[in-house]
Each structure stands twice: as C-alpha cells, then as structure tokens.
Amino acid sequence: MITLFGIKNCDTIKKARQWLAAEDIDYRFHNVRVEGIDAATIEHWIEQSDWETVLNRRGTTWHKLDSQVQATTNRDNVTALLVEYPAMIKRPVLDIDGTITIGFKPDLYQKIFNL
C-alpha cells in the first residue's frame, strides 16, 4: 500500500502527485490538514528518519508559533506539536508498506520505484 501524506495546496505535494500520476503509480493521498494525523504515525516517521527531518521549520505555521515554543521544541514534545499543527510536517511523506521517505525529488522517487 502506498500513501502520500501532505496538504493539497502545497507546491511540493502537487509535484509529487503529478510525478506519481505520470508514472501511473496507484496511491492514496492523505490530507493531514483535513484528515488529521495521529501520534503513532508521526512516531513511526520519526523512528525511520529523525524528528528534525519530520519537522518543517521553513513554513509559515512554524514562524507564527510563539518564540518560546520554537525554542523549547525537541524530541520529547515534537509529536504532540505536529499532531496539533500538521502543516508543520515536512512534505510529502511517502509511505510504502511502512517504509518512509520524506521530501520529493524526481530522481529519488525513480530509485524508490525502480524506474
């Protein structure tokens, strides 16, 4: 099962979805803003990468956070923060039967799908 996690209007998500469609790869899109995301899923992502990779510090949601919250964000509290603010998840998250890839680059996806 292939699931692409992200936000519908994100430019990187649009590129990933276009790439998957062009390669005729069947997947399910999970809009984290609409459908939400649970702590167990985020923990799984962090275990496969690391919390700083999963957290998107470049977006407007992160920049709008109180500076004290930003300064104290760490491995112990990041999951709860991402559940509350799923727009701060780095996008896209590609889940292929539990194996996670964060971010999109065409050459990386070509490798993943052996194309």
Secondary structure, DSSP 8 states (H G I E B T S, - for coil): -EEEEE-TT-HHHHHHHHHHHHTT---EEEEHHHH---HHHHHHHHHHS-HHHHB--SSHHHHHS-HHHHHH--TTTHHHHHHH-GGGB-S-EEEETTEEEES--HHHHHHHTT-
